[in-house]
Amino acid sequence: MFNEDFETFKTLWVQQGDEISLEYSGTFALKGDLVRYGKQTMLGLIRDGMSALSRYFLNNFQDGVRQDAVDLISGRYTIKRGCSSPTVHNGFDSITYLPVASALLIGGLTVTTVTLNQGRSMQNVLPSILCAGVTAGVMAVVKTNGRLFCSRPRLCGLL
């Protein structure tokens, strides 16, 4: 009797943790299999890894709007009449530039690798150097302006 009740309790505990985590972070709770089964499983490790990657993406590129909504609903931000909206874009939207920068980086690295593997003649080395230079330039721009690629709260800013 106690064993069945405890198993039911563990299942409910894990499901509750998943629901809270989904609302808070957008992914399932980490280490759920540890609570369910008392040990870490390979499937649990894979699921935790995927959740961690998803959380990284969501936290850096999607959650600014979510935090603005929480600030507005909780009363942390109050609307002031006659003031301009802090959510007006300044011409740079991370969602539009991030895929372009990522595609340029991946494409540049791929083309550089492919052209270098074709041989060491001047016809192959010159495009490789050109692609490597463009890729390094894009990487420098992304590294310099990295904070602009993140989705940050616009109403109250960061604490």
Secondary structure as GFF3:
##gff-version 3
##sequence-region A 1 159
A	DSSP	alpha_helix	2	25	.	.	.	ID=ss1
A	DSSP	alpha_helix	32	37	.	.	.	ID=ss2
A	DSSP	alpha_helix	42	61	.	.	.	ID=ss3
A	DSSP	alpha_helix	63	74	.	.	.	ID=ss4
A	DSSP	alpha_helix	94	117	.	.	.	ID=ss5
A	DSSP	alpha_helix	122	144	.	.	.	ID=ss6
A	DSSP	three_ten_helix	146	149	.	.	.	ID=ss7
###
